[in-house]
Amino acid sequence: MDTNPSALRFLIVDDDETFSRVLNRAIKRRGYDTAVAGSAEQALTLLETFTPDLATLDLKMGGASGISLIPQLKTVNPNMKILILTGYASISTAVEAIKLGATDYLAKPADTDQILAKLKHSLPDPDVEIADKPMSVGRLEWEHIQKVLTEHDGNISATARALGMHRRTLQRKLQKRPVREEH
C-alpha cells in the first residue's frame, strides 16, 4: 500500500495474482495509491485502514464474489467508482452489479487503459453501439443459465431443478467459458 496523500486511492480485488500484480504496477505508474486484496475477505480487512476512491472487483473468486463487496465499499465511500471485472460476463450479473452500485462492468481480458476509461466515464452513453446480429444460441443458453443461477442465489442444485437438467450437467456447463459474442 502506497501513501501519497494527494493521489486517488485504488483498490484491486482479484484472486488472479499475476493479473493483480500487473494491474497494480500499471495503476501505480499512473500516480494512484493502491492496495491489493486476493479475496473479498482480505478486501474487507483492508477497508479498516484504506478508503478507496476507485475499485476493481473480480466477479468470480474463491470464497465470496466481488459483487458481495459492493454494499460495504459504498458504505465506506458512497462516491466510490467500482468496476466489476470478469471472465464470466453475463447480462444478469452485470445488471445485479449495477443495481448494487457498481459504476460499470467489463469482461476480461481488459487492459489498464480500458479499466481507467470505464471508471472515469461514469455517465450513461445513449450512443452505445447496438449489435446488428442477435446472440448465438450458445450465448443465449449461457445468459439464461446465469439468470436462473442468480435467481437461486448461486445454488447449483436449485438452479438445475429449475432448468430441468441434472446437477452434474449444469456444473459441466458452468465450468466452460461463456460462449463469445461474435462481432
C-alpha positions in Angstrom: 0.0 0.0 0.0 1.4 3.4 -1.0 0.7 6.7 0.9 0.7 9.7 -1.4 -1.8 12.0 0.3 -2.9 13.8 -2.9 -3.3 10.7 -5.0 -6.6 8.9 -5.7 -6.8 5.6 -3.8 -7.4 2.5 -6.0 -8.4 -0.9 -4.6 -7.8 -4.1 -6.7 -9.7 -7.2 -5.6 -8.8 -10.2 -7.7 -7.7 -13.8 -6.9 -5.5 -13.9 -10.1 -2.2 -13.0 -8.6 -0.5 -12.3 -11.9 -3.3 -10.1 -13.2 -3.4 -8.2 -9.8 0.4 -7.6 -9.8 0.4 -6.3 -13.4 -2.6 -4.1 -12.9 -1.3 -2.8 -9.6 2.1 -1.8 -11.2 0.3 -0.1 -14.1 -2.1 1.8 -11.8 0.8 2.9 -9.5 2.7 4.2 -12.6 -0.3 6.4 -13.3 0.0 8.1 -9.9 -2.6 6.3 -7.8 -2.2 4.9 -4.3 -3.0 1.2 -4.5 -4.0 -1.7 -2.3 -4.5 -5.3 -3.5 -6.6 -8.0 -2.0 -6.8 -11.6 -3.2 -10.3 -12.2 -1.8 -13.4 -10.4 -0.6 -12.5 -11.2 2.9 -9.0 -9.6 2.5 -10.6 -6.6 1.0 -12.9 -6.1 4.0 -9.8 -6.2 6.3 -8.0 -3.6 4.1 -11.0 -1.3 4.4 -10.2 -0.8 8.0 -7.1 1.2 7.0 -7.5 2.1 3.3 -10.5 4.1 1.9 -10.5 3.7 -1.8 -11.9 6.2 -4.4 -11.8 3.6 -7.1 -12.0 -0.2 -7.1 -11.9 -3.1 -9.5 -13.6 -6.3 -8.3 -13.3 -9.7 -9.8 -16.7 -11.3 -10.1 -15.8 -14.9 -9.5 -13.2 -15.6 -6.8 -12.7 -18.4 -4.3 -15.0 -17.5 -1.4 -17.3 -14.6 -1.7 -17.9 -13.0 -5.1 -16.8 -9.4 -5.9 -20.5 -8.3 -6.2 -20.9 -9.1 -2.5 -18.4 -6.4 -1.7 -20.2 -3.5 -3.4 -22.5 -2.6 -0.5 -19.6 -2.5 2.0 -17.5 -0.4 -0.3 -20.3 2.0 -0.9 -20.8 2.3 2.9 -17.1 3.2 3.3 -17.2 5.7 0.4 -20.6 6.4 -1.2 -18.8 8.2 -4.1 -16.5 5.3 -4.9 -16.5 4.2 -8.5 -16.5 0.4 -8.8 -15.8 -1.6 -11.9 -16.6 -5.3 -12.0 -14.1 -7.4 -14.0 -14.8 -10.9 -15.0 -14.1 -13.7 -17.5 -17.7 -14.9 -16.9 -19.7 -12.0 -18.2 -23.4 -12.3 -18.3 -26.3 -9.9 -18.5 -27.8 -10.9 -15.2 -24.6 -10.4 -13.2 -24.0 -7.1 -15.0 -27.5 -5.9 -14.1 -27.1 -7.1 -10.5 -23.7 -5.3 -10.1 -25.1 -2.0 -11.4 -28.2 -2.3 -9.1 -25.9 -2.7 -6.1 -23.9 0.4 -7.0 -21.1 -0.6 -9.4 -20.2 2.1 -11.9 -19.7 -0.4 -14.8 -18.8 -3.9 -15.8 -16.0 -5.1 -18.1 -15.2 -8.6 -19.4 -11.7 -9.9 -19.1 -9.2 -9.7 -20.6 -9.0 -5.9 -20.1 -6.0 -3.6 -20.0 -5.3 -0.7 -17.7 -6.4 2.0 -20.2 -9.8 0.2 -20.7 -10.3 -0.1 -16.9 -9.5 3.5 -16.2 -11.6 4.7 -19.1 -14.6 2.8 -17.7 -14.1 4.2 -14.2 -13.7 7.8 -15.5 -16.7 7.6 -17.8 -19.5 7.3 -15.3 -22.3 8.8 -17.3 -24.6 6.6 -19.3 -23.9 6.7 -23.1 -27.1 6.9 -25.2 -24.9 6.4 -28.3 -23.7 2.9 -27.2 -23.3 0.6 -30.1 -26.2 -1.9 -30.6 -25.3 -5.2 -32.1 -26.7 -5.9 -35.6 -26.9 -9.7 -35.0 -28.8 -11.4 -32.2 -26.9 -13.6 -29.7 -26.0 -17.1 -30.7 -28.0 -20.0 -29.3 -25.0 -21.0 -27.1 -24.6 -17.5 -25.7 -28.4 -17.3 -25.0 -28.2 -20.6 -23.1 -25.3 -19.2 -21.1 -27.2 -16.0 -20.3 -30.3 -17.9 -19.3 -28.3 -20.2 -17.0 -26.7 -17.2 -15.4 -30.0 -15.5 -14.8 -31.6 -18.6 -13.2 -28.4 -19.2 -11.1 -28.7 -15.6 -9.9 -32.4 -16.1 -9.1 -31.4 -19.1 -6.9 -28.6 -17.3 -5.1 -25.9 -19.4 -6.7 -27.4 -22.7 -5.5 -26.4 -25.2 -8.2 -29.0 -27.9 -7.2 -31.9 -25.5 -7.1 -30.8 -24.0 -10.5 -30.5 -27.4 -12.1 -34.0 -28.3 -10.8 -35.4 -25.0 -12.2 -33.8 -25.7 -15.6 -34.9 -29.3 -15.7 -31.4 -30.7 -16.0 -29.1 -32.9 -14.0 -26.9 -31.1 -11.5 -23.7 -32.5 -13.0 -24.7 -31.4 -16.5 -25.2 -27.9 -15.1 -21.8 -28.0 -13.3 -20.1 -29.0 -16.6 -21.8 -26.1 -18.4 -20.7 -23.7 -15.7 -17.1 -24.8 -15.8 -16.9 -23.9 -19.5 -16.0 -20.4 -20.6 -19.1 -18.5 -21.8 -19.7 -18.5 -25.5 -18.1 -15.4 -27.0 -20.4 -13.0 -28.8 -19.5 -12.6 -32.4 -18.9 -9.0 -33.7 
